[in-house]
């Protein structure tokens, strides 16, 4: 009896603090992106860390739901492609990027749902909201990065950060917060429209997020 209760502790801890754990992991992955240009291991560590992030999101989703099954399928495909790339040397970057974008979008939807779903504490609701906000920045940053790779010159930027994913995630974050330092600017019609849309989405997300948190505290 004692053994079974001890085995349930890890699962209970994750269920109670799942969004705080996922938020911490996401922030760590974003910091690892900034080390890509200095340390070769940072890219590999980031890919495997992203794998655990996706697994965690699937685990945090309500059990026996269509959304959980829908997220589980691309996560399994992600692991297959990652193993093919890391252990068999196969080139599957296009598939990994497409799956990453799909799962980041799905994770964002799941975290947004938590703003309106029952949670263990308001602290967890806060963590899920921040998690979703950072995911929006990461997803848009990934899109900007691939657009610049496919169509060079879509952005005006310093040469020392051209082609680095971290530079586009940074641009995405300052666009969402409407800071706009100006060292990176969109130079094509598509990227201008995308940055405008991101600024609107980021502002709306913050308004909904704050309104939901304040409404729950009343």
ABEGO torsion letter per residue (X at the ends): XAAAAAAAAAAAAAAAAAAAAAAAAAAAAAAAAAAAAABAAAAAAAAAAAAAAAAAAAAABBBGBAAAAAAAAAAAAAAAAAAAAAAAGBBAAAAAAAAAAAAAAAAAAAAAAAAABBBABAAAAAAAAAAAAAAAAAAAAAAAAAAAAABBGABBBBAAABGBAAAAAAAAAAAAAGAGAGABBBABAAAAAAAAAAAAAAAAAAAAAAAAAAAAAX
